[in-house]
Every structure is written in structure tokens, then in C-alpha cells.
Amino acid sequence: MESKMVTLKLNFFPPFNELDKKAEKELKFDKEITLSELIDLLYKKYGDKFKSLVWENNKNKQFHRQLAIIINGRTYKHENYLQTVLKDQDDISFLYEFFGG
């Protein structure tokens, strides 16, 4: 079976764009990966600052309550959300949902 290159487009909205001063990034992989694997790779690249933006109280059990991870224009969370398989040309956005008035 032939391996297929997977290109992901990442969009970093504030405060994620402050991690490396870029709002967009393209990553290439030699196979499909899960959302969990992508988050692990980004944590290895950006360290504790990224971890504190993603996880509530910096623990890998619950997403930060203001975090939205949007895949191809859809935000959804379900029991196996982290096991979502990311496919070639997926568009993934990391942003905080701010509420106020």
C-alpha cells in the first residue's frame, strides 16, 4: 500500500499566533495523523505555553473552556474528539472563544 502525503493548514488566532508570530502554518506528514498526535507535536514544538493554552489547569484531561479547535469550518466535541483522524488538506483553527458585553 502506497503512503499518501498529508498537508494540514493550521490557523492560529490570538493568543496562539503569539507562539511563533505566525497566524498560518502548513505542516506536511507522510501519513494521516489524529488530532491528539497533532497536539502532541505542537506541544513538543512550543512547550508549556502551548500546553497552558490548550489544557484546563495545564492538565491533559480537559480542553481549556475557552478553546475552540475547528476542523474544516466545524467545531464539535465528542467523546473521541482527540482521536479524530486528520486528512490531507484539512483546515484546522485554534482559537479562544471570548464572551462579553
C-alpha positions as CSV (number, residue, x, y, z in Angstrom):
1,M,0.0,0.0,0.0
2,E,1.4,3.4,-1.0
3,S,1.8,6.1,1.6
4,K,0.0,9.3,0.9
5,M,1.4,12.8,1.8
6,V,-0.9,14.7,4.2
7,T,-0.8,18.5,4.2
8,L,-2.6,20.3,7.0
9,K,-3.3,24.1,7.1
10,L,-3.2,25.5,10.7
11,N,-4.7,28.8,11.6
12,F,-3.5,30.4,14.9
13,F,-5.8,33.1,16.2
14,P,-4.9,35.1,19.3
15,P,-3.3,34.1,21.6
16,F,-2.0,31.1,19.7
17,N,-0.5,33.4,17.0
18,E,1.9,34.7,19.6
19,L,3.7,31.3,19.9
20,D,5.9,31.9,16.8
21,K,4.4,35.2,15.4
22,K,2.6,33.5,12.6
23,A,-1.2,33.3,12.0
24,E,-0.9,30.4,9.5
25,K,1.3,27.4,9.1
26,E,1.3,24.5,6.8
27,L,2.5,21.1,8.0
28,K,3.2,18.0,6.0
29,F,3.2,14.4,7.1
30,D,3.8,11.2,5.3
31,K,0.5,9.7,6.7
32,E,-2.7,10.7,8.3
33,I,-2.5,11.6,12.0
34,T,-5.0,12.2,14.8
35,L,-5.8,15.5,16.5
36,S,-4.2,14.1,19.6
37,E,-0.9,13.4,17.7
38,L,-1.0,16.9,16.2
39,I,-1.5,18.5,19.6
40,D,1.5,16.4,20.9
41,L,3.7,17.6,18.1
42,L,2.7,21.2,18.7
43,Y,3.4,20.8,22.4
44,K,6.9,19.5,21.6
45,K,7.5,22.5,19.3
46,Y,6.0,25.3,21.5
47,G,6.3,23.8,25.0
48,D,4.4,24.8,28.2
49,K,3.0,28.0,26.7
50,F,1.1,25.9,24.1
51,K,0.1,23.3,26.8
52,S,-1.4,26.1,29.0
53,L,-3.4,27.4,26.1
54,V,-4.9,24.0,25.2
55,W,-5.5,22.3,28.6
56,E,-7.5,23.5,31.5
57,N,-5.2,24.0,34.5
58,N,-2.4,22.7,32.3
59,K,-3.5,19.0,32.7
60,N,-4.1,16.8,29.7
61,K,-7.6,15.8,30.7
62,Q,-9.9,18.6,29.6
63,F,-9.6,21.3,26.9
64,H,-9.4,24.9,28.2
65,R,-13.0,26.1,28.5
66,Q,-12.4,29.0,26.0
67,L,-10.6,26.8,23.4
68,A,-12.2,26.0,20.1
69,I,-10.5,23.7,17.7
70,I,-12.3,24.0,14.3
71,I,-11.7,21.4,11.6
72,N,-12.9,22.4,8.1
73,G,-15.2,25.0,9.5
74,R,-16.9,22.7,12.0
75,T,-16.4,22.9,15.7
76,Y,-17.5,19.9,17.6
77,K,-16.5,17.9,20.6
78,H,-17.5,14.4,21.3
79,E,-16.1,11.6,23.5
80,N,-13.4,10.6,21.0
81,Y,-12.6,14.1,19.7
82,L,-8.9,13.7,20.2
83,Q,-8.9,10.6,18.0
84,T,-10.3,12.5,15.0
85,V,-8.2,11.5,12.0
86,L,-6.9,14.5,10.1
87,K,-6.8,14.1,6.4
88,D,-5.0,15.8,3.5
89,Q,-5.9,19.4,3.0
90,D,-7.8,19.7,6.4
91,D,-8.0,23.2,7.7
92,I,-7.6,23.4,11.4
93,S,-8.1,26.5,13.5
94,F,-7.0,27.1,17.1
95,L,-8.8,30.0,18.8
96,Y,-10.3,31.2,22.0
97,E,-14.0,32.0,22.2
98,F,-14.4,35.2,24.1
99,F,-17.7,36.3,25.6
100,G,-18.7,39.6,27.0
101,G,-20.8,42.6,26.5
